[in-house]
Amino acid sequence: MSFRSSWRETDLWVAMDREHYSREVERYTMDRILFYRKVLEGHINLHPEFRDSLSPVVAPGGVHPIITAMSDAALAAGTGPMSAVAGAMAEYICRDLLTEFDAEEVIVENGGDIFMILTAPVTVAVHAGDSPLSDKIALQIKPEETPLALCCSSGTVGHSLSFGMADACMIACRDGALADAFATAFCNSVKSAKMVYEVTEQALKIPEILSVVLVAGDKVGLGGIVEVKFI
């Protein structure tokens, strides 16, 4: 079963094994969106640099773990904390759903950033705007490879701030915030299509990054442990 749950900028698509789905799942998902947004907005009210900075901001002690996760991810990637927000939200809500409803399989997608725990394989296509490779490349995710985050950043698609020109940079990590921040960082690094292979190699040197798909125009850089297929 799948459903959408959204509030302001947060727009989730959630899939769960049918056995554990009920209307209560949808109500609970909305409650968690509102909860995490309240946590984030409360922190920003006290520390507006957390929202505005394009470079890492160290979170103070005693804050909610989602704030720490975003701060740590930004520090690792060299980006601002908000570069990790969608991936962090996807992971935290996914894990909440698994725990609250004793579910076996949950997928949460948040604006192109995904966190999943699977019982059956899934195929995730990479959307890359006007690139001729858009939706032609997919990652084949096996249950034993999860929990897994797949986060995508683009310099040509959507409204998010980007300093690069890649059509898509998809990063796979175990951690949602980290995958999101690294996707932003390496998308920003691509200033021309000829840099695709160089940036892909740089990303794959980071131990936490399990796979990379980087698309700019008709160029693609690929690597990592997750199976890739062309569709």
Secondary structure in CASP SS format (residue, H / E / C, confidence):
PFRMAT SS
TARGET T0000
AUTHOR 0000-0000-0000
METHOD secondary structure of the structure
MODEL  1
M C 1.00
S E 1.00
F E 1.00
R E 1.00
S E 1.00
S E 1.00
W E 1.00
R C 1.00
E C 1.00
T E 1.00
D E 1.00
L E 1.00
W E 1.00
V E 1.00
A E 1.00
M E 1.00
D C 1.00
R H 1.00
E H 1.00
H H 1.00
Y C 1.00
S C 1.00
R H 1.00
E H 1.00
V H 1.00
E H 1.00
R H 1.00
Y H 1.00
T H 1.00
M H 1.00
D H 1.00
R H 1.00
I H 1.00
L H 1.00
F H 1.00
Y H 1.00
R H 1.00
K H 1.00
V H 1.00
L H 1.00
E H 1.00
G H 1.00
H H 1.00
I H 1.00
N H 1.00
L H 1.00
H C 1.00
P C 1.00
E H 1.00
F H 1.00
R H 1.00
D H 1.00
S C 1.00
L C 1.00
S C 1.00
P C 1.00
V C 1.00
V C 1.00
A C 1.00
P C 1.00
G C 1.00
G C 1.00
V C 1.00
H C 1.00
P H 1.00
I H 1.00
I H 1.00
T H 1.00
A H 1.00
M H 1.00
S H 1.00
D H 1.00
A H 1.00
A H 1.00
L H 1.00
A H 1.00
A H 1.00
G C 1.00
T C 1.00
G C 1.00
P H 1.00
M H 1.00
S H 1.00
A H 1.00
V H 1.00
A H 1.00
G H 1.00
A H 1.00
M H 1.00
A H 1.00
E H 1.00
Y H 1.00
I H 1.00
C H 1.00
R H 1.00
D H 1.00
L H 1.00
L H 1.00
T H 1.00
E H 1.00
F H 1.00
D C 1.00
A C 1.00
E C 1.00
E C 1.00
V E 1.00
I E 1.00
V E 1.00
E E 1.00
N E 1.00
G C 1.00
G C 1.00
D E 1.00
I E 1.00
F E 1.00
M E 1.00
I E 1.00
L C 1.00
T C 1.00
A C 1.00
P C 1.00
V E 1.00
T E 1.00
V E 1.00
A E 1.00
V C 1.00
H C 1.00
A C 1.00
G C 1.00
D C 1.00
S C 1.00
P C 1.00
L C 1.00
S C 1.00
D C 1.00
K C 1.00
I E 1.00
A E 1.00
L E 1.00
Q E 1.00
I E 1.00
K C 1.00
P H 1.00
E H 1.00
E H 1.00
T C 1.00
P C 1.00
L E 1.00
A E 1.00
L E 1.00
C E 1.00
C E 1.00
S E 1.00
S C 1.00
G C 1.00
T C 1.00
V C 1.00
G C 1.00
H C 1.00
S C 1.00
L C 1.00
S C 1.00
F C 1.00
G C 1.00
M C 1.00
A C 1.00
D C 1.00
A E 1.00
C E 1.00
M E 1.00
I E 1.00
A E 1.00
C E 1.00
R C 1.00
D C 1.00
G H 1.00
A H 1.00
L H 1.00
A H 1.00
D H 1.00
A H 1.00
F H 1.00
A H 1.00
T H 1.00
A H 1.00
F H 1.00
C H 1.00
N H 1.00
S H 1.00
V C 1.00
K C 1.00
S C 1.00
A H 1.00
K H 1.00
M H 1.00
V H 1.00
Y H 1.00
E H 1.00
V H 1.00
T H 1.00
E H 1.00
Q H 1.00
A H 1.00
L H 1.00
K C 1.00
I C 1.00
P C 1.00
E C 1.00
I C 1.00
L C 1.00
S E 1.00
V E 1.00
V E 1.00
L E 1.00
V E 1.00
A E 1.00
G C 1.00
D C 1.00
K E 1.00
V E 1.00
G E 1.00
L E 1.00
G E 1.00
G E 1.00
I C 1.00
V C 1.00
E E 1.00
V E 1.00
K E 1.00
F E 1.00
I C 1.00
END
